[in-house]
Amino acid sequence: MGLKILLGVLAILAVFIVITLIRAAFYKPEKIEEHKIEKYDVDEMKVAEHLSDVIKFKTISRAKDEGVDWGEFEKLRNYLDEKYPLIAKNTTKEIVDKGSLLYIWKGKNPDLEPMGMLAHQDVVPVAEGTEGDWEHDAFSGFIDDEFVWGRGALDMKNHLVCVMEAVESLMAQGFQPERDVYLCFGHNEESCSEEYCGAKKIADLLKERGIHLDSVLDEGSALITLDVKGIIDTKLAAVGVAEKGYVDMKITLHDKGGHTSAAPVHSGMAKLANTVQDLESHQFKSHWLPFMTELFDTIGRQAKYPGRVVMCNLPILRPLLKFVLTRISAAASVLRTVTSVSMCEGSPAANVLPQRPNITCNFRTLPGDTIDDVEKHIRKVVRYKDIDIERMNPKEASEFSPTSSRAFQAIRKVENGLHPDHVVVAPYLVMGGTDSYFYGEVCDNILRFAPFDVSLALFLNTHATNERVPIKALGESVIFFREYIKVVSDK
């Protein structure tokens, strides 16, 4: 009997392997509608020079308006008018909330919903004391044979300049879109809050005017190369279809306090340490959201045959894959709400026991988890129940945008036109925040993607010392934006 069972199991396993090998042979990318990229020579050095000039304007983001150098934003506006005269002539321009810009390029058909192209003008400051670590001054816009250097080269003056270059070139060709094109350039994305946010003011203005956008394209992941020998060799255009929420929770414990000479076994700070341990030991439940299946399925179909043998069994392997990903911190953030204890406060003096010790914990909420859920989770997992919880900077996670939309498919068509049979366009979840978040009430198709072909190491250098962008990536990005506008603006 035992031998028969063993033989039966082996037979089933053999059939499964044969079926898998056959399935893998047919597990290939879906056919993408071909989009022919018209011959168009981009003067990359001219684009690089324009970006270099724009980097020189110190449009540094501040938490409140009074700290902003508005003169730098005015210089940038004037520069854009000078270098892009057709845009200045053929659009209406509004200054919103002191520094944000709204350009409206009228289309042929006023009955069609407008499309939105977003970017932000501001940059993060250079950390004090690190100025000398830069190979070239952070606001010099230095150009060498390969890169444009400086703060904003990757986040995201490159994006802004390339959108302007694309629109200017389309106008020069006599192109007029079918639908209106809205260029929305915020001025404080890096530091905005509900109260101080240029992007929100633009979105509120559109809502007030009864404008609903067909689509929005904002910053997101770059064009990253996936190269694992024998498994996959392609470029990944990961398009953000949603972004996580955000909240800072200040958790305050109540304790007796007193003089350190008569300290109890567990002081308020010790209790606070236990609270930190409770939070870190009780992570949020992980969830495999639908976009994950589409992401892995799309990448798997682009893999070479050995990789497809594995990925064609994604439904079976999903529990194992989920288990592995939750053990990798960076990957786990895609599957669950992230808990990060970042600040701690005790007493005002070394010989005084704290009466109100507190920690501030940052939570990045997964779509499906609310800020109310976060507070309930805190109260459930911490051992000390006599606590106050203060919510700061709350922002719920966004809704998911469909990958079936014309805008998402436009990215797929254009990228496949630029990189035939050598690119994967797939959805992903944005871990941080973008200006596009505030457009949720005026648009249902919000996408986040920056078409700059950069290495992963360079992409991760955003906001860091020696931020820079390859000159070659600028030319291709101008072409991408030009073609994207043509496809999405059509009927």
C-alpha positions in Angstrom: 0.0 0.0 0.0 2.8 2.4 0.9 4.6 1.8 -2.4 1.4 2.5 -4.3 0.9 5.8 -2.5 4.5 6.8 -3.2 4.2 5.9 -6.9 0.9 7.8 -7.1 2.5 10.9 -5.5 5.5 10.7 -7.9 3.1 10.3 -10.9 1.1 13.4 -9.8 4.4 15.3 -9.4 5.6 14.2 -12.8 2.4 15.3 -14.4 2.6 18.7 -12.6 6.2 19.2 -13.8 5.3 18.4 -17.4 2.3 20.7 -17.3 4.4 23.5 -15.8 7.1 23.1 -18.5 4.4 23.4 -21.2 2.7 26.3 -19.5 6.0 28.2 -19.1 6.6 27.9 -22.9 3.3 29.8 -23.5 3.7 32.1 -20.5 4.8 35.1 -22.5 4.1 38.9 -22.5 0.7 40.0 -23.7 0.7 41.6 -27.1 0.9 45.4 -26.8 -0.6 47.6 -29.4 2.3 49.0 -31.4 3.0 52.7 -31.1 5.4 54.0 -33.7 7.7 56.6 -32.4 8.1 59.3 -35.0 11.7 60.3 -35.9 12.5 63.2 -33.7 16.0 64.4 -32.8 16.3 65.9 -29.4 19.1 68.2 -28.7 20.1 66.6 -25.4 22.8 69.2 -24.6 20.3 72.0 -25.0 17.9 70.2 -22.6 20.8 69.7 -20.2 21.7 73.3 -20.3 18.1 74.3 -19.6 18.0 71.9 -16.6 21.4 73.3 -15.5 20.0 76.8 -15.4 16.8 75.7 -13.6 18.9 74.0 -10.9 20.6 77.3 -10.2 17.4 78.8 -8.9 17.3 78.0 -5.2 13.6 77.2 -5.0 14.0 75.5 -1.6 10.8 74.1 0.0 9.8 75.4 3.4 7.2 74.2 5.8 5.5 77.7 6.0 5.3 80.5 3.5 7.2 83.0 5.5 10.4 81.0 5.1 10.2 80.9 1.3 12.5 82.9 -0.9 9.8 84.0 -3.4 12.3 85.8 -5.5 13.9 82.5 -6.6 10.5 81.2 -7.7 9.9 84.4 -9.7 13.3 84.0 -11.4 12.3 80.5 -12.4 8.9 81.7 -13.8 10.6 84.3 -15.9 13.2 81.9 -17.1 10.5 79.4 -18.3 8.7 82.2 -20.2 12.0 83.2 -21.9 13.1 79.7 -22.9 9.7 78.4 -23.8 8.1 81.2 -25.8 5.5 79.1 -27.6 4.2 77.9 -24.3 4.1 81.5 -23.0 2.2 82.5 -26.2 -0.2 79.5 -26.6 -1.3 78.9 -23.0 -2.9 80.8 -20.2 -0.8 80.9 -17.1 -2.0 81.4 -13.5 0.1 81.8 -10.4 -1.8 79.9 -7.6 -1.0 80.3 -3.9 1.9 82.6 -4.5 4.2 80.2 -6.2 2.4 77.3 -7.9 1.8 77.4 -11.7 -1.1 76.4 -13.8 -0.7 76.4 -17.6 -3.8 75.6 -19.8 -3.2 74.6 -23.4 -6.5 74.5 -25.1 -7.5 71.5 -27.2 -9.7 71.2 -30.3 -12.6 69.6 -28.4 -13.8 71.4 -25.3 -16.2 68.5 -24.5 -13.3 66.1 -23.7 -12.0 66.0 -20.2 -8.6 67.7 -19.9 -5.4 65.7 -19.1 -3.0 66.8 -16.4 0.8 66.8 -16.3 2.3 67.4 -12.9 5.7 68.5 -11.6 7.0 70.5 -8.7 9.4 73.4 -8.8 10.8 73.1 -5.3 13.7 71.1 -3.9 14.8 69.9 -0.5 17.6 71.8 1.1 21.2 70.6 1.4 21.8 69.2 4.8 23.8 71.7 6.9 27.4 70.7 7.1 27.4 68.5 4.0 27.8 71.2 1.4 31.5 70.4 1.0 30.7 66.7 0.3 29.4 67.5 -3.1 31.7 67.0 -6.0 30.1 70.1 -7.6 28.2 72.7 -5.7 24.6 71.6 -5.2 23.2 74.6 -7.0 25.8 75.0 -9.7 24.0 72.8 -12.3 27.4 71.5 -13.3 27.5 69.6 -16.6 30.2 67.1 -17.5 30.3 64.5 -20.3 27.7 62.3 -18.7 25.6 64.1 -16.0 23.8 67.2 -15.0 24.6 67.7 -11.3 22.7 69.4 -8.5 19.8 69.5 -6.2 16.6 68.8 -8.2 18.4 67.0 -11.0 16.4 63.8 -10.2 13.6 65.3 -7.9 12.2 66.8 -10.0 13.4 69.7 -12.0 14.4 67.2 -14.7 10.8 66.1 -15.0 9.5 69.7 -15.2 12.0 70.7 -17.8 11.4 67.7 -20.0 7.6 68.2 -19.9 8.2 71.8 -21.0 10.6 70.7 -23.7 8.0 68.2 -25.0 5.1 70.7 -25.1 7.3 73.4 -26.7 8.4 70.9 -29.4 4.8 69.8 -30.1 3.7 73.4 -30.5 6.7 74.0 -32.8 5.4 71.2 -35.0 1.9 72.8 -35.2 0.4 70.0 -33.0 -2.8 70.8 -31.2 -4.2 68.3 -28.8 -7.8 67.0 -29.0 -8.4 67.7 -25.3 -7.0 70.5 -23.1 -3.7 69.9 -21.5 -3.1 71.2 -17.9 0.4 71.7 -16.7 0.3 71.9 -12.9 3.6 72.8 -11.2 3.4 73.0 -7.4 5.8 75.0 -5.3 6.1 73.1 -2.0 5.7 69.4 -2.6 8.7 68.5 -0.4 7.2 70.2 2.7 3.5 70.6 2.0 0.7 69.9 4.5 -3.0 70.3 4.1 -2.7 74.0 5.1 0.4 74.8 3.0 0.2 73.0 -0.3 0.3 74.5 -3.7 -0.9 71.3 -5.4 -4.0 71.2 -3.1 -4.7 74.8 -4.0 -4.6 74.0 -7.7 -6.8 70.9 -7.3 -9.3 72.9 -5.2 -9.3 75.6 -7.9 -10.1 73.0 -10.6 -12.9 71.5 -8.4 -14.3 75.0 -7.8 -14.4 75.5 -11.6 -16.1 72.1 -12.2 -13.1 70.7 -13.9 -12.7 66.9 -13.8 -9.4 65.6 -15.3 -9.3 62.6 -17.6 -5.9 61.6 -16.1 -2.9 62.9 -14.2 0.7 61.9 -14.6 3.1 62.9 -11.8 6.5 61.8 -10.5 7.1 58.2 -9.5 9.6 55.4 -10.1 12.2 55.7 -12.8 13.0 53.3 -15.7 15.1 50.7 -13.9 17.1 47.9 -15.4 16.3 44.3 -14.2 19.3 42.1 -15.0 19.6 38.7 -13.3 21.8 36.4 -15.4 19.8 33.6 -17.0 16.5 34.8 -15.4 15.6 38.3 -16.7 17.2 41.1 -18.6 14.7 44.0 -19.2 13.7 47.5 -18.1 11.0 48.0 -15.6 8.7 50.9 -15.9 6.9 50.7 -12.5 3.9 53.0 -12.6 2.5 54.1 -9.2 -1.3 53.5 -9.2 -1.7 54.4 -5.5 0.2 55.8 -2.6 0.4 55.0 1.0 -1.2 57.1 3.7 0.8 58.9 6.4 0.3 59.8 10.1 2.6 60.7 13.0 1.3 59.4 16.3 2.6 61.0 19.5 2.1 58.5 22.3 2.4 59.9 25.8 2.5 57.8 29.0 1.3 59.0 32.4 3.8 58.4 35.2 4.4 59.7 38.8 7.7 61.2 38.0 9.8 62.5 41.0 13.5 62.6 41.9 15.9 60.1 40.4 17.4 59.4 43.9 14.2 57.5 44.7 13.5 55.9 41.3 11.1 53.0 41.0 12.1 49.7 39.4 10.5 50.8 36.2 10.6 54.5 35.5 8.5 56.2 32.9 11.3 55.9 30.4 11.6 52.2 31.0 7.8 51.9 30.4 8.3 54.0 27.2 11.0 51.5 26.1 8.6 48.7 26.6 6.0 50.6 24.5 8.5 50.8 21.7 9.2 47.1 22.0 5.4 46.4 21.9 5.0 48.4 18.7 7.9 46.8 16.9 7.0 43.3 18.0 3.5 43.6 16.7 3.7 44.6 13.1 0.5 45.2 11.1 -0.9 42.2 9.2 0.4 41.9 5.6 -2.0 41.9 2.7 -1.4 40.7 -0.9 -3.3 43.4 -2.8 -4.4 42.8 -6.4 -1.7 45.1 -8.0 1.0 42.7 -6.6 -0.4 39.8 -8.7 -0.3 42.0 -11.8 3.2 43.3 -11.0 4.7 39.8 -10.6 2.7 38.3 -13.4 3.8 41.1 -15.8 7.5 40.8 -14.8 7.3 36.9 -14.8 6.1 36.9 -18.4 9.1 38.9 -19.5 11.5 36.5 -17.8 13.6 34.0 -19.7 12.4 30.4 -19.8 13.8 29.3 -16.4 12.2 32.2 -14.7 8.9 31.6 -16.4 8.9 28.0 -15.2 8.6 29.4 -11.7 6.5 32.5 -12.3 3.8 30.7 -14.3 2.8 29.0 -11.0 2.4 32.4 -9.2 -1.1 31.5 -7.7 0.5 28.4 -6.1 3.6 30.2 -5.0 1.9 33.3 -3.7 1.8 32.2 0.0 5.5 31.4 -0.1 6.4 34.6 -1.9 4.4 36.6 0.6 6.2 34.9 3.5 9.6 35.7 2.0 8.8 39.3 1.2 7.6 40.0 4.8 11.1 38.9 6.0 12.7 41.6 3.9 12.1 45.1 5.4 12.1 47.0 2.1 9.8 44.5 0.4 7.5 44.1 3.5 6.6 47.8 3.2 4.6 46.9 0.0 2.5 44.4 1.9 1.7 46.1 5.2 1.4 49.4 7.1 4.9 50.4 8.3 5.6 51.3 11.9 8.7 53.5 12.5 9.5 54.9 15.9 11.5 58.0 15.2 11.4 60.4 18.2 11.6 60.2 21.9 11.2 62.7 24.8 11.7 62.2 28.5 12.2 64.8 31.3 13.8 68.3 31.1 16.7 67.3 33.4 18.9 64.3 34.1 17.9 64.1 37.8 14.2 64.3 37.2 12.0 61.3 36.4 9.7 62.0 33.5 5.9 62.4 34.2 4.9 62.5 30.6 7.5 60.6 28.5 6.5 60.2 24.9 7.5 58.8 21.6 6.5 59.9 18.1 5.9 57.0 15.7 5.5 57.4 11.9 3.0 55.1 10.2 2.8 54.6 6.4 -0.6 53.1 5.9 -1.4 50.5 3.3 -4.5 51.1 1.3 -7.2 49.4 3.2 -5.8 50.4 6.6 -7.2 53.7 7.9 -5.7 56.1 10.5 -8.5 55.0 12.9 -7.1 51.4 12.4 -3.7 52.6 13.4 -4.9 54.1 16.7 -6.9 51.0 17.5 -3.8 48.9 16.8 -1.6 51.0 19.1 -4.1 50.7 22.0 -4.4 47.0 21.4 -0.7 46.0 21.3 0.9 48.3 24.0 0.9 46.9 27.5 0.4 50.3 29.3 -3.1 51.5 28.6 -3.0 54.8 30.4 -1.8 56.7 27.3 -2.7 59.7 25.2 -2.4 59.5 21.5 -2.2 62.6 19.3 -2.5 62.4 15.6 -0.3 64.7 13.5 -0.1 65.3 9.8 -2.8 62.7 9.0 -3.3 61.6 5.4 -5.3 58.5 4.4 -4.0 56.2 1.7 -5.1 57.0 -1.8 -7.5 55.0 -3.9 -6.1 52.7 -6.6 -6.2 53.8 -10.2 -7.1 51.2 -12.8 -4.4 49.8 -15.1 -7.1 49.5 -17.9 -7.3 53.3 -18.4 -6.2 54.9 -21.6 -3.5 56.8 -19.6 -1.9 53.6 -18.2 -2.0 51.9 -21.6 -0.5 55.0 -23.1 2.6 54.6 -20.9 2.7 50.9 -22.0 2.5 51.8 -25.7 5.1 54.6 -25.6 7.6 52.6 -23.5 7.2 49.6 -25.8 7.7 52.0 -28.8 10.9 53.3 -27.2 12.2 49.8 -26.0 10.5 47.1 -28.2 10.3 43.8 -26.4 12.7 45.0 -23.7 10.5 46.8 -21.2 7.9 45.8 -18.5 5.2 48.3 -17.6 3.6 47.2 -14.4 1.7 48.8 -11.4 3.2 49.4 -8.0 2.5 51.2 -4.8 4.2 54.5 -4.0 5.8 54.4 -0.5 6.1 58.2 -0.1 3.8 61.0 -1.1 3.3 63.1 -4.3 1.4 66.2 -5.3 -0.9 64.0 -7.3 -2.5 62.8 -4.0 -4.4 66.0 -3.8 -6.0 65.5 -7.2 -8.1 62.5 -6.0 -11.3 64.6 -6.0 -10.9 65.8 -9.6 -9.4 62.7 -11.2 -9.9 59.0 -11.1 -6.8 58.0 -13.2 -3.8 59.2 -11.3 -0.5 57.7 -12.3 3.0 58.3 -11.0 6.0 57.6 -13.3 9.2 59.4 -14.2 10.5 58.0 -17.6 14.2 58.6 -16.8 16.5 55.7 -17.6 18.8 55.6 -14.5 20.5 52.9 -12.5 18.9 51.8 -9.2 21.9 53.2 -7.3 21.5 56.6 -9.0 17.8 56.6 -8.4 18.3 56.0 -4.7 20.6 59.0 -4.6 17.5 61.3 -4.8 17.7 63.9 -2.0 21.2 62.8 -1.2 24.7 64.3 -1.8 25.8 64.4 -5.5 22.3 64.1 -6.9 22.6 64.0 -10.7 20.9 62.8 -13.8 22.3 61.2 -17.0 22.2 63.6 -20.0 21.2 60.7 -22.2 18.1 60.1 -20.1 16.9 63.6 -20.7 16.5 63.2 -24.4 14.5 60.0 -24.2 12.3 61.5 -21.5 11.4 64.4 -23.7 10.3 62.0 -26.4 8.3 60.0 -23.9 6.4 63.0 -22.7 5.8 64.2 -26.2 4.4 60.8 -27.3 2.4 60.4 -24.1 0.7 63.7 -24.6 -0.2 62.8 -28.2 -1.7 59.4 -27.2 -3.6 60.5 -24.1 -4.9 63.8 -25.6 -6.4 61.9 -28.5 -10.1 60.9 -28.4 
